[in-house]
Amino acid sequence: MLPSIISHQTEEAIRTFLSHSFEMSSPLFSRTDEYGQYTNAMEDFLNKKENLAKGPYISMSLPFRTSQLTRDYFKNLYLPFPPFQHQAKAYERLSAAEPKSTLVATGTGSGKTECFMNPVLDYCASEKGQGIKAIIIYPMNALATDQAKRFAKTISSNASLKNKVTVGLFVGQEDSEKTKVMSEDKVITCKDTLRENPPDILMTNYKMLDFLLLRPRDQVIWKNNKADTLRFLIVDELHTFDGAQGTDLSCLIRRLKHRLDIPADYLTCVGTSATVGNNYEELINYASDIFDAKFDITSVIYEDRLSSEEYLRDSKLTYFETPGNQDVPYYVSYSDTSSYINDAILAWFKDESLFITESAQSELGIEQRVELGEQIRKHRFFHRLLDKLNGEITSLESLCQDIFGSTRENLHYQLACLESFCALISTAKKAVDEDEEAIAYRVENGKLKPVLPLLQVRYQLWLRELRRMVASVSLQPEISFSDDLTQVGAETKYLPIMHCRDCHNTGWGGVLGNSESHINDDLALFYQLYFDRRPEANLIFPVKAFDDKLAKTGRYHKLCANCLNLNSFDSAQSECSSCGHDVLALVYLPDDSKRKNLTDGGSTLVAKHDCPFCNSETGLSVLGSRAASLISVLSHQLFGSFFNEDKQLITFSDSVQDAAHRAGFFTART
């Protein structure tokens, strides 16, 4: 993936989606700009900086400090890479004769899973007794399923683990094809098999673990466990278990210890998270309460990264030039990654021998990417980039100002330079040092040369869902978020926006009683009345002129932009009869009500919510687009982009029910 390109593509895809979804044909909302070009209120809203999105923000994580531990540190498995310093600390704590409870608080991509996976696998391979020796609790089934593949791959690739260590995935859902034995990419998922032959390592969530302790048919899974059988209890993404969930989990852990009669201070507890903060005392107290275990300052493991000076210490500058405006590639001109990357290489290094011509899954492709990484380290722009970032997160525009100067005249060119160079960094690799034994082992097993990313290039794009949208009542309505109007003067009136997706007519919504002449702009009241289909929720559409046909099913007024008074259409006055304001908009209020018979024999008026212009019964709605719709557009772009070879996406939700609903929604919409 090239995040420097993907971030722009996803934002542009969402802008296009919103622009097409909310085309506007009504007067005032549809207009021409100062250059005579057609535009509308939605396009003007999307073009205003940071209305829809903030960012992209960029960060580059320097490499983790490598430890002195050898790759054969464990008796029963061979590490694919020399462990990082924080991993080595975790290995030493968890593989000791008396394992120590540990909290791994390192960033995303730091190998947190390996911190507990490798010691646990090694322990299980060494212990001959039956029974569940380790339990791993995940906050989401999707995360557990993904991690299960990593366990299966590690076990299958190590002879000392294969056919000796079993892992079971026990969650609410089962695969269509239940897995009864370990394979190269799957753990055991058949619940009957897990009950009959409990695995060494049980992967689950806290709800299912509760069932395993309660349901009679599941309790057989503990039949082989003695007081000292269960050695490790791991909670992944510990920070997600707060509030009521944290209380539930802490009670569950205490019940588990009581059920298995585990001696005090025997169980080794491990918590992992990338976002637990750096307040040692609070973190230790929190973990102690959750696990009912002892933690101290030495229990917390944080990441240890190289400084930019350390990282670039042995890199001698060879390249000094920044490509000119005619040389730098612009991603919109390319339909494949290879051409873009090679043109970027030519622009920055003037050397065709550095071209990437082979797949990253081939020996030559790996060598090409490693060579590119070595040359990038010799470029002055790379040194300046790391110096300006200084390990922090910053916006692209701010970074451009720091690198190129404060001028914004050539911002398009500056961004293209930065994007293309970041794309090269994302493509480049760093070779992993191998001794003769490691090379022999790799060749014997037919594995490719191990490499790591040159640097982790991370882009963040913050999108805002369109909810509680309003438009100013004026001759040129401006769309805004109602939540942002706290600082707007009282002289500007805003009303919710009504839009027909079939004919694109757009107007306002407001509350108006039978005997009232002023529109009430109470947003919450309008929503309540509108969704209850109450006739007091009125539709207000700006029009160009009086229409005899529409007049039969509604009425015309001149709406005052200052006090929201509905002035008589027939009046020759050019000022509001209530406040004297001279900005009056010709509007049409359709009769949106019909009589509904009640079960008791009576009747009442209810709103129809039909479009008065095209008579669509389902086209008219309150303008807005929530997160689910925007994410579906984003995911469609992610999976369809030429610049994304890693077709993976993870989304988070606050509840299991919402996650299940959105999973189906995303599937249907992408």
C-alpha positions as CSV (number, residue, x, y, z in Angstrom):
1,M,0.0,0.0,0.0
2,L,1.1,3.6,-0.7
3,P,-0.7,5.5,2.1
4,S,0.5,8.9,0.7
5,I,-1.7,8.2,-2.4
6,I,-4.5,6.2,-0.8
7,S,-5.3,9.0,1.7
8,H,-6.0,11.4,-1.2
9,Q,-8.0,8.9,-3.2
10,T,-10.3,8.0,-0.3
11,E,-11.0,11.6,0.5
12,E,-11.7,12.4,-3.1
13,A,-14.0,9.3,-3.4
14,I,-16.1,10.5,-0.4
15,R,-16.3,14.0,-1.8
16,T,-17.5,12.7,-5.1
17,F,-20.0,10.4,-3.4
18,L,-21.5,13.3,-1.4
19,S,-21.5,15.7,-4.4
20,H,-23.4,13.2,-6.5
21,S,-25.7,12.1,-3.7
22,F,-26.8,15.6,-2.9
23,E,-27.0,17.4,-6.3
24,M,-29.2,20.5,-5.9
25,S,-31.5,21.9,-8.4
26,S,-33.5,24.4,-6.4
27,P,-33.0,28.2,-6.6
28,L,-30.6,29.7,-4.1
29,F,-29.1,26.3,-3.3
30,S,-28.1,26.0,-7.0
31,R,-26.1,28.9,-8.3
32,T,-23.1,30.2,-10.3
33,D,-19.9,31.3,-8.7
34,E,-17.9,34.5,-9.3
35,Y,-16.5,33.0,-12.5
36,G,-19.8,32.0,-13.9
37,Q,-19.3,28.3,-13.2
38,Y,-22.2,26.2,-11.9
39,T,-22.0,25.2,-8.3
40,N,-24.3,24.5,-5.4
41,A,-24.4,24.7,-1.7
42,M,-23.1,21.1,-1.2
43,E,-20.1,21.6,-3.5
44,D,-19.3,24.9,-1.8
45,F,-19.5,23.1,1.6
46,L,-17.2,20.3,0.4
47,N,-14.7,22.8,-1.0
48,K,-14.3,24.7,2.2
49,K,-11.2,23.6,4.0
50,E,-11.6,21.0,6.8
51,N,-15.4,20.9,6.5
52,L,-15.4,17.3,5.7
53,A,-11.9,16.0,6.5
54,K,-8.9,17.0,8.5
55,G,-5.5,16.0,7.4
56,P,-3.9,13.9,6.1
57,Y,-1.5,13.8,9.0
58,I,1.7,12.0,8.5
59,S,4.1,10.2,10.9
60,M,7.1,7.9,10.4
61,S,8.0,5.5,13.1
62,L,11.7,4.9,13.3
63,P,12.8,1.3,13.8
64,F,12.6,-0.3,17.2
65,R,15.9,-0.9,18.9
66,T,17.1,-4.5,18.3
67,S,18.1,-6.6,21.2
68,Q,21.1,-8.9,21.6
69,L,18.9,-12.0,22.0
70,T,19.6,-14.7,19.3
71,R,17.0,-16.1,17.1
72,D,17.3,-19.5,18.7
73,Y,16.5,-18.1,22.2
74,F,13.6,-20.4,22.6
75,K,14.0,-24.2,22.8
76,N,11.1,-25.1,20.7
77,L,10.9,-22.4,18.0
78,Y,13.2,-20.4,15.8
79,L,12.4,-16.7,15.6
80,P,12.0,-15.2,12.1
81,F,13.8,-12.0,13.2
82,P,16.1,-10.9,16.0
83,P,13.7,-9.7,18.6
84,F,13.3,-6.0,19.4
85,Q,14.3,-4.7,22.7
86,H,10.8,-4.6,24.1
87,Q,10.1,-8.1,22.8
88,A,13.3,-9.4,24.5
89,K,12.2,-7.9,27.8
90,A,8.8,-9.7,27.4
91,Y,10.5,-12.9,26.5
92,E,12.8,-12.8,29.5
93,R,9.9,-12.1,31.9
94,L,7.5,-14.7,30.4
95,S,10.0,-17.5,29.7
96,A,11.6,-17.4,33.1
97,A,11.3,-20.5,35.4
98,E,8.7,-18.5,37.3
99,P,7.0,-16.3,34.6
100,K,6.1,-12.8,35.7
101,S,2.9,-10.9,35.0
102,T,3.6,-8.3,32.3
103,L,1.9,-5.3,30.6
104,V,3.0,-4.7,27.0
105,A,2.2,-1.1,26.0
106,T,3.8,-0.6,22.6
107,G,2.6,0.9,19.4
108,T,0.8,-0.7,16.5
109,G,3.1,-2.9,14.4
110,S,5.5,-3.3,17.2
111,G,5.0,-7.1,17.5
112,K,2.9,-7.1,20.7
113,T,1.4,-10.5,19.7
114,E,4.8,-12.1,19.5
115,C,5.6,-10.8,22.9
116,F,3.3,-13.3,24.5
117,M,2.8,-15.8,21.6
118,N,6.3,-17.1,21.4
119,P,6.8,-17.6,25.2
120,V,3.4,-19.3,25.4
121,L,4.1,-21.6,22.5
122,D,7.5,-22.6,23.8
123,Y,6.0,-23.3,27.3
124,C,3.2,-25.4,25.9
125,A,5.7,-27.4,23.8
126,S,7.7,-28.1,26.9
127,E,4.8,-29.1,29.1
128,K,3.7,-32.7,28.4
129,G,0.5,-32.7,30.5
130,Q,-3.0,-32.3,29.1
131,G,-5.3,-29.4,29.7
132,I,-5.6,-25.7,28.8
133,K,-2.3,-24.1,29.6
134,A,-3.0,-20.6,28.3
135,I,-6.2,-18.5,27.7
136,I,-6.2,-15.5,25.4
137,I,-9.1,-13.1,25.6
138,Y,-9.9,-10.8,22.7
139,P,-12.4,-7.9,22.6
140,M,-13.6,-8.9,19.1
141,N,-14.1,-12.2,17.3
142,A,-12.6,-10.7,14.1
143,L,-9.4,-9.9,16.0
144,A,-9.3,-13.4,17.5
145,T,-9.8,-15.0,14.1
146,D,-7.0,-12.9,12.6
147,Q,-4.6,-13.8,15.4
148,A,-5.5,-17.5,15.2
149,K,-4.0,-17.5,11.7
150,R,-0.7,-16.2,13.0
151,F,-0.6,-18.9,15.7
152,A,-1.4,-21.6,13.1
153,K,1.3,-20.3,10.8
154,T,4.0,-20.2,13.5
155,I,3.2,-23.7,14.7
156,S,3.2,-25.2,11.2
157,S,6.6,-23.6,10.4
158,N,8.4,-24.9,13.4
159,A,9.0,-28.7,13.6
160,S,9.2,-28.6,17.4
161,L,5.7,-27.2,17.7
162,K,4.0,-28.9,14.8
163,N,1.7,-31.8,15.9
164,K,2.7,-31.0,19.6
165,V,0.9,-27.8,20.4
166,T,-2.8,-27.3,19.7
167,V,-4.7,-24.0,19.6
168,G,-8.5,-23.7,19.7
169,L,-10.7,-20.8,18.7
170,F,-14.0,-20.8,20.8
171,V,-16.2,-17.9,19.8
172,G,-19.9,-17.4,19.2
173,Q,-19.6,-18.0,15.5
174,E,-18.3,-21.1,13.7
175,D,-16.7,-21.4,10.3
176,S,-19.0,-23.0,7.6
177,E,-16.4,-25.8,7.6
178,K,-15.5,-26.7,11.1
179,T,-11.8,-27.3,11.6
180,K,-11.1,-30.4,13.7
181,V,-7.3,-30.4,13.4
182,M,-4.5,-27.9,13.1
183,S,-3.4,-26.8,9.6
184,E,-1.0,-24.3,8.1
185,D,-3.4,-21.4,8.4
186,K,-6.2,-22.6,10.7
187,V,-6.5,-23.6,14.3
188,I,-9.2,-25.9,15.7
189,T,-12.7,-24.3,15.6
190,C,-15.0,-27.3,16.0
191,K,-16.6,-26.8,19.4
192,D,-17.3,-30.6,19.9
193,T,-13.6,-31.3,19.2
194,L,-12.5,-28.7,21.7
195,R,-14.8,-30.1,24.3
196,E,-13.6,-33.7,23.8
197,N,-9.9,-32.8,23.4
198,P,-9.2,-29.4,25.1
199,P,-6.4,-27.5,23.4
200,D,-3.2,-26.3,24.9
201,I,-4.1,-22.7,24.1
202,L,-7.7,-21.4,24.1
203,M,-8.5,-18.2,22.2
204,T,-11.9,-16.7,23.0
205,N,-13.8,-13.6,24.2
206,Y,-14.9,-12.9,27.7
207,K,-18.6,-13.7,26.9
208,M,-17.8,-17.1,25.7
209,L,-15.4,-17.8,28.5
210,D,-18.3,-17.0,30.9
211,F,-20.4,-19.6,29.1
212,L,-17.5,-22.1,29.3
213,L,-17.7,-21.7,33.1
214,L,-21.5,-21.9,33.3
215,R,-23.0,-24.1,30.6
216,P,-23.0,-27.8,31.6
217,R,-22.2,-29.0,28.1
218,D,-19.1,-26.7,28.0
219,Q,-17.7,-27.4,31.4
220,V,-16.1,-30.6,30.1
221,I,-13.5,-28.5,28.5
222,W,-11.8,-28.1,31.9
223,K,-11.7,-31.8,32.6
224,N,-7.9,-32.1,32.2
225,N,-7.1,-28.9,34.2
226,K,-5.5,-29.3,37.6
227,A,-4.7,-26.4,39.9
228,D,-1.3,-25.8,38.2
229,T,-2.3,-26.5,34.6
230,L,-3.4,-23.0,33.5
231,R,-0.2,-20.9,33.5
232,F,-1.0,-17.9,31.3
233,L,-4.0,-15.6,31.0
234,I,-3.6,-12.9,28.3
235,V,-6.0,-10.1,27.6
236,D,-5.4,-8.4,24.2
237,E,-6.3,-4.8,23.7
238,L,-6.7,-4.4,27.5
239,H,-7.8,-0.7,27.2
240,T,-11.1,-1.8,25.6
241,F,-12.2,-3.3,28.8
242,D,-13.3,-0.2,30.7
243,G,-16.4,0.7,32.6
244,A,-18.9,-2.1,32.9
245,Q,-17.0,-4.4,30.6
246,G,-13.9,-4.0,32.8
247,T,-16.0,-4.9,35.9
248,D,-17.4,-8.0,34.1
249,L,-14.0,-9.1,33.1
250,S,-12.4,-8.7,36.5
251,C,-15.3,-10.7,38.1
252,L,-14.9,-13.4,35.4
253,I,-11.1,-13.7,36.0
254,R,-11.8,-14.2,39.7
255,R,-14.4,-16.9,39.0
256,L,-12.0,-18.6,36.6
257,K,-9.3,-18.8,39.3
258,H,-11.8,-20.1,41.8
259,R,-13.3,-22.6,39.4
260,L,-9.9,-24.1,38.6
261,D,-8.6,-23.7,42.1
262,I,-5.5,-21.8,40.9
263,P,-3.1,-21.0,43.8
264,A,-2.6,-17.3,44.7
265,D,0.0,-15.5,42.5
266,Y,0.5,-18.6,40.3
267,L,-1.3,-17.5,37.2
268,T,0.9,-15.3,34.9
269,C,-1.3,-12.4,33.6
270,V,-0.4,-10.4,30.5
271,G,-2.2,-7.4,29.1
272,T,-1.4,-5.7,25.8
273,S,-2.5,-2.4,24.3
274,A,-1.1,0.4,22.1
275,T,-3.2,3.1,23.8
276,V,-3.0,2.7,27.6
277,G,-1.1,5.9,28.1
278,N,2.1,6.5,30.1
279,N,0.8,7.0,33.6
280,Y,2.6,4.2,35.3
281,E,0.7,4.3,38.5
282,E,-2.8,4.4,37.0
283,L,-1.9,1.6,34.5
284,I,-0.5,-0.6,37.2
285,N,-3.5,-0.1,39.5
286,Y,-5.9,-0.7,36.6
287,A,-4.2,-4.0,35.6
288,S,-4.1,-5.1,39.2
289,D,-7.8,-4.6,39.6
290,I,-8.7,-6.3,36.4
291,F,-6.4,-9.4,36.8
292,D,-6.4,-9.6,40.6
293,A,-2.7,-9.9,40.3
294,K,0.4,-8.1,41.4
295,F,2.0,-5.6,39.0
296,D,4.8,-3.1,39.7
297,I,6.8,-0.6,37.7
298,T,9.0,-3.3,36.2
299,S,6.0,-5.1,34.8
300,V,5.3,-2.4,32.2
301,I,7.1,-2.7,28.9
302,Y,7.2,0.3,26.6
303,E,8.6,0.5,23.1
304,D,12.2,1.6,22.6
305,R,12.9,3.3,19.2
306,L,16.1,4.6,17.7
307,S,16.5,8.4,17.4
308,S,16.9,9.9,14.0
309,E,20.6,10.5,14.8
310,E,21.2,6.9,15.6
311,Y,19.2,5.7,12.6
312,L,21.1,7.9,10.1
313,R,24.5,7.7,11.8
314,D,26.2,5.5,9.1
315,S,24.3,7.0,6.1
316,K,26.6,9.1,4.0
317,L,24.8,11.7,1.8
318,T,25.0,11.1,-1.9
319,Y,21.9,12.6,-3.4
320,F,21.0,16.3,-2.8
321,E,18.5,17.3,-5.5
322,T,14.8,17.7,-5.3
323,P,12.9,17.1,-8.6
324,G,11.5,20.0,-10.4
325,N,7.9,20.7,-11.2
326,Q,8.2,19.0,-14.6
327,D,9.9,15.9,-13.2
328,V,7.9,15.0,-10.1
329,P,5.2,12.5,-10.8
330,Y,1.5,13.3,-10.0
331,Y,-0.4,10.1,-9.0
332,V,-3.6,11.1,-10.9
333,S,-1.7,10.5,-14.1
334,Y,-1.0,6.8,-13.3
335,S,-3.2,3.7,-13.4
336,D,-0.6,1.3,-11.9
337,T,1.8,1.4,-8.9
338,S,4.9,0.1,-10.8
339,S,5.0,3.0,-13.3
340,Y,4.4,5.6,-10.6
341,I,7.1,4.2,-8.4
342,N,9.7,3.9,-11.2
343,D,9.0,7.5,-12.4
344,A,9.4,8.7,-8.8
345,I,12.7,6.8,-8.6
346,L,13.8,8.5,-11.8
347,A,12.8,11.9,-10.5
348,W,14.6,11.6,-7.2
349,F,17.6,9.5,-8.1
350,K,18.1,9.8,-11.9
351,D,19.1,6.1,-11.9
352,E,17.1,3.5,-13.9
353,S,19.1,0.7,-12.3
354,L,17.0,1.3,-9.1
355,F,13.7,0.5,-10.9
356,I,11.4,-2.0,-9.3
357,T,10.7,-4.6,-11.9
358,E,9.9,-7.8,-9.9
359,S,7.3,-8.8,-7.3
360,A,8.0,-8.4,-3.6
361,Q,7.5,-12.2,-3.3
362,S,10.6,-12.9,-5.3
363,E,14.3,-12.9,-4.4
364,L,15.1,-10.3,-7.0
365,G,12.1,-8.2,-6.0
366,I,13.3,-8.2,-2.4
367,E,16.9,-7.2,-3.4
368,Q,15.5,-4.3,-5.5
369,R,13.5,-3.0,-2.6
370,V,16.4,-3.4,-0.2
371,E,18.7,-1.5,-2.6
372,L,16.1,1.3,-2.9
373,G,16.0,1.6,0.8
374,E,19.8,1.9,1.1
375,Q,19.8,4.7,-1.5
376,I,16.9,6.5,0.2
377,R,19.0,6.7,3.4
378,K,21.6,8.6,1.4
379,H,19.3,11.3,0.2
380,R,19.4,14.7,1.9
381,F,15.6,15.0,1.6
382,F,15.2,11.9,3.7
383,H,17.4,13.3,6.4
384,R,15.5,16.6,6.4
385,L,12.1,14.8,6.4
386,L,13.0,12.8,9.6
387,D,14.5,15.9,11.2
388,K,11.3,17.9,10.6
389,L,9.0,15.1,11.7
390,N,11.1,14.4,14.8
391,G,8.9,11.4,15.7
392,E,5.7,13.5,15.8
393,I,2.5,13.5,13.8
394,T,2.0,16.6,11.6
395,S,-0.2,17.7,8.8
396,L,1.1,17.5,5.2
397,E,0.7,21.2,4.7
398,S,2.7,22.0,7.9
399,L,5.4,19.6,6.9
400,C,5.6,21.2,3.4
401,Q,6.1,24.6,5.1
402,D,8.8,23.3,7.3
403,I,10.7,21.7,4.4
404,F,10.1,24.0,1.5
405,G,9.5,27.3,3.2
406,S,6.4,29.3,4.2
407,T,5.2,30.1,0.6
408,R,2.0,28.4,-0.5
409,E,2.2,29.4,-4.1
410,N,3.6,26.0,-5.2
411,L,1.8,23.9,-2.6
412,H,0.5,21.5,-5.2
413,Y,4.0,20.8,-6.4
414,Q,5.3,20.5,-2.8
415,L,2.7,18.0,-1.9
416,A,3.5,15.9,-5.0
417,C,7.2,15.9,-4.0
418,L,6.4,14.8,-0.5
419,E,3.8,12.2,-1.6
420,S,6.2,10.6,-4.2
421,F,9.1,10.4,-1.8
422,C,6.9,8.9,0.9
423,A,5.6,6.4,-1.7
424,L,9.3,5.3,-2.2
425,I,9.8,4.9,1.5
426,S,6.6,2.8,1.7
427,T,8.0,0.6,-1.1
428,A,11.5,0.2,0.2
429,K,12.7,-2.6,2.5
430,K,15.4,-3.2,5.0
431,A,17.3,-6.4,5.1
432,V,17.4,-8.5,8.2
433,D,20.9,-9.6,9.3
434,E,21.3,-13.4,9.1
435,D,24.0,-15.7,10.3
436,E,25.1,-18.8,8.5
437,E,22.7,-21.0,10.5
438,A,19.8,-18.7,9.8
439,I,20.5,-18.7,6.1
440,A,20.8,-22.5,6.0
441,Y,17.6,-22.9,7.9
442,R,15.8,-20.5,5.5
443,V,17.1,-22.2,2.3
444,E,16.3,-25.6,3.7
445,N,12.7,-24.6,4.3
446,G,12.4,-22.7,0.9
447,K,11.7,-19.4,2.5
448,L,12.4,-15.9,1.0
449,K,15.0,-13.6,2.5
450,P,13.5,-11.9,5.5
451,V,13.0,-8.1,5.3
452,L,11.3,-5.4,7.2
453,P,9.8,-2.1,6.0
454,L,12.4,0.7,5.7
455,L,10.1,2.8,7.9
456,Q,6.5,2.6,8.9
457,V,4.8,5.4,7.0
458,R,1.5,6.2,8.5
459,Y,-1.2,8.6,7.2
460,Q,-4.2,9.6,9.3
461,L,-7.3,11.1,7.6
462,W,-10.0,12.3,10.0
463,L,-13.5,12.3,8.4
464,R,-16.6,13.8,9.8
465,E,-20.0,12.3,9.3
466,L,-22.7,14.6,8.0
467,R,-25.2,14.7,10.8
468,R,-27.5,17.5,12.1
469,M,-26.8,19.5,9.0
470,V,-28.3,22.9,8.6
471,A,-28.3,25.7,6.0
472,S,-28.4,29.4,6.5
473,V,-31.6,31.2,5.5
474,S,-30.3,33.6,2.9
475,L,-30.2,34.3,-0.8
476,Q,-27.1,32.1,-0.9
477,P,-27.6,29.4,1.7
478,E,-24.4,28.0,3.3
479,I,-24.4,24.5,4.7
480,S,-22.9,24.0,8.2
481,F,-22.9,21.5,11.0
482,S,-25.4,22.6,13.7
483,D,-22.9,21.6,16.3
484,D,-20.5,24.3,15.0
485,L,-22.9,27.2,15.3
486,T,-22.2,28.2,18.9
487,Q,-20.1,31.2,17.8
488,V,-22.4,32.4,15.0
489,G,-24.3,35.6,15.6
490,A,-28.0,35.5,16.3
491,E,-28.7,37.5,13.1
492,T,-27.9,34.4,11.0
493,K,-30.8,31.9,11.0
494,Y,-30.2,28.2,10.2
495,L,-32.8,25.5,9.4
496,P,-32.4,21.8,8.7
497,I,-32.0,20.8,5.1
498,M,-34.5,18.7,3.1
499,H,-33.4,17.1,-0.1
500,C,-35.0,14.9,-2.7
501,R,-32.6,12.3,-4.1
502,D,-34.9,11.8,-7.2
503,C,-35.3,15.3,-8.5
504,H,-32.6,17.0,-6.4
505,N,-34.9,19.8,-5.2
506,T,-33.6,21.2,-1.9
507,G,-35.1,23.3,0.8
508,W,-35.4,23.8,4.5
509,G,-37.4,22.3,7.3
510,G,-39.1,24.2,10.1
511,V,-41.8,24.0,12.8
512,L,-45.0,26.0,12.2
513,G,-48.2,25.8,14.1
514,N,-51.6,26.4,12.5
515,S,-52.0,30.0,13.7
516,E,-48.3,30.9,13.6
517,S,-46.5,33.1,11.0
518,H,-42.9,32.7,12.3
519,I,-40.9,29.5,11.5
520,N,-39.5,27.9,14.7
521,D,-35.8,27.0,14.1
522,D,-35.6,24.5,17.1
523,L,-33.7,21.7,15.4
524,A,-34.5,19.0,18.0
525,L,-38.2,19.9,17.9
526,F,-38.2,19.7,14.1
527,Y,-36.6,16.2,14.2
528,Q,-39.1,15.0,16.8
529,L,-42.1,16.2,14.8
530,Y,-40.8,15.2,11.4
531,F,-40.0,11.6,12.3
532,D,-43.3,11.4,14.2
533,R,-44.9,12.5,10.9
534,R,-46.6,15.5,12.6
535,P,-47.9,18.2,10.2
536,E,-46.3,20.9,12.3
537,A,-43.0,19.9,10.7
538,N,-43.1,22.0,7.5
539,L,-41.2,21.8,4.3
540,I,-39.9,25.1,2.9
541,F,-38.6,25.2,-0.7
542,P,-37.1,28.3,-2.4
543,V,-38.6,28.9,-5.9
544,K,-38.1,31.3,-8.8
545,A,-41.7,32.3,-9.4
546,F,-45.3,31.6,-8.7
547,D,-46.7,28.3,-10.2
548,D,-50.5,27.8,-10.5
549,K,-50.2,24.0,-10.4
550,L,-48.1,24.0,-7.2
551,A,-50.4,26.6,-5.7
552,K,-53.2,24.1,-5.6
553,T,-51.3,21.8,-3.2
554,G,-49.5,24.4,-1.1
555,R,-49.0,28.1,-0.5
556,Y,-46.4,30.8,-1.4
557,H,-44.7,33.2,1.0
558,K,-41.8,35.6,1.3
559,L,-39.6,34.2,4.0
560,C,-37.6,36.8,6.1
561,A,-34.0,35.8,6.6
562,N,-33.8,37.7,9.8
563,C,-36.8,36.7,11.9
564,L,-38.1,33.8,9.8
565,N,-41.5,35.5,9.4
566,L,-43.7,34.2,6.5
567,N,-44.8,37.4,4.7
568,S,-47.7,37.4,2.4
569,F,-46.9,36.5,-1.2
570,D,-49.4,39.0,-2.6
571,S,-47.9,42.0,-0.6
572,A,-46.1,44.6,-2.6
573,Q,-43.8,45.3,0.3
574,S,-40.1,44.6,-0.1
575,E,-39.5,44.6,3.6
576,C,-40.6,42.1,6.3
577,S,-43.8,43.1,7.9
578,S,-42.5,41.9,11.3
579,C,-38.9,43.3,11.6
580,G,-38.4,45.5,8.5
581,H,-35.6,43.3,7.1
582,D,-35.2,43.6,3.4
583,V,-33.8,40.1,2.6
584,L,-36.9,38.1,1.6
585,A,-36.8,34.8,-0.2
586,L,-39.8,33.5,-2.3
587,V,-40.6,30.1,-0.8
588,Y,-43.2,27.4,-1.4
589,L,-44.7,25.4,1.6
590,P,-46.5,22.3,0.3
591,D,-49.5,20.8,2.0
592,D,-47.7,17.7,3.3
593,S,-50.5,16.3,5.3
594,K,-53.1,13.6,4.9
595,R,-55.9,12.3,7.1
596,K,-55.3,8.9,8.7
597,N,-58.1,6.9,10.2
598,L,-57.7,5.6,13.7
599,T,-58.7,2.3,15.2
600,D,-61.3,4.0,17.4
601,G,-63.2,5.4,14.4
602,G,-61.7,8.8,14.5
603,S,-59.0,10.4,12.3
604,T,-55.9,12.6,12.5
605,L,-53.6,14.6,10.3
606,V,-50.2,13.1,9.5
607,A,-47.4,14.2,7.3
608,K,-46.8,12.3,4.0
609,H,-43.2,13.4,3.4
610,D,-43.7,13.2,-0.4
611,C,-41.7,15.4,-2.7
612,P,-44.0,18.1,-4.0
613,F,-42.1,18.5,-7.3
614,C,-41.7,14.9,-8.5
615,N,-44.2,13.2,-6.2
616,S,-41.6,10.7,-5.0
617,E,-42.8,8.9,-1.9
618,T,-39.3,7.8,-0.8
619,G,-37.0,10.4,-2.3
620,L,-37.4,13.2,0.3
621,S,-35.2,13.0,3.4
622,V,-33.3,15.1,5.9
623,L,-29.9,15.7,4.3
624,G,-27.1,13.8,5.9
625,S,-24.7,10.9,5.5
626,R,-23.6,8.8,8.6
627,A,-20.4,7.0,9.3
628,A,-21.6,3.6,7.9
629,S,-22.2,5.1,4.4
630,L,-19.0,7.0,4.4
631,I,-17.0,4.0,5.5
632,S,-18.6,1.8,2.8
633,V,-17.4,4.4,0.2
634,L,-14.0,4.5,1.8
635,S,-13.6,0.7,1.8
636,H,-14.8,0.4,-1.8
637,Q,-12.1,2.9,-2.8
638,L,-9.5,1.1,-0.7
639,F,-10.1,-2.3,-2.3
640,G,-10.4,-0.9,-5.8
641,S,-7.3,1.3,-5.8
642,F,-4.3,0.4,-8.0
643,F,-2.1,1.7,-5.3
644,N,-3.2,-0.7,-2.6
645,E,-1.9,-4.2,-2.9
646,D,-2.8,-5.1,0.7
647,K,-6.6,-5.7,0.6
648,Q,-7.3,-5.6,4.3
649,L,-9.5,-3.3,6.4
650,I,-10.5,-3.3,10.0
651,T,-13.3,-1.2,11.4
652,F,-14.3,-0.8,15.1
653,S,-17.7,-0.3,16.6
654,D,-19.0,0.4,20.1
655,S,-21.2,-2.7,20.3
656,V,-21.4,-6.3,19.0
657,Q,-24.9,-5.7,17.6
658,D,-23.8,-2.5,15.7
659,A,-20.7,-4.3,14.4
660,A,-22.8,-7.2,13.1
661,H,-25.2,-4.8,11.4
662,R,-22.4,-2.8,9.8
663,A,-20.6,-5.9,8.6
664,G,-23.6,-6.8,6.5
665,F,-24.1,-3.2,5.4
666,F,-20.5,-2.9,4.2
667,T,-20.7,-6.2,2.4
668,A,-23.8,-5.1,0.5
669,R,-22.5,-1.6,-0.3
670,T,-19.0,-2.5,-1.5
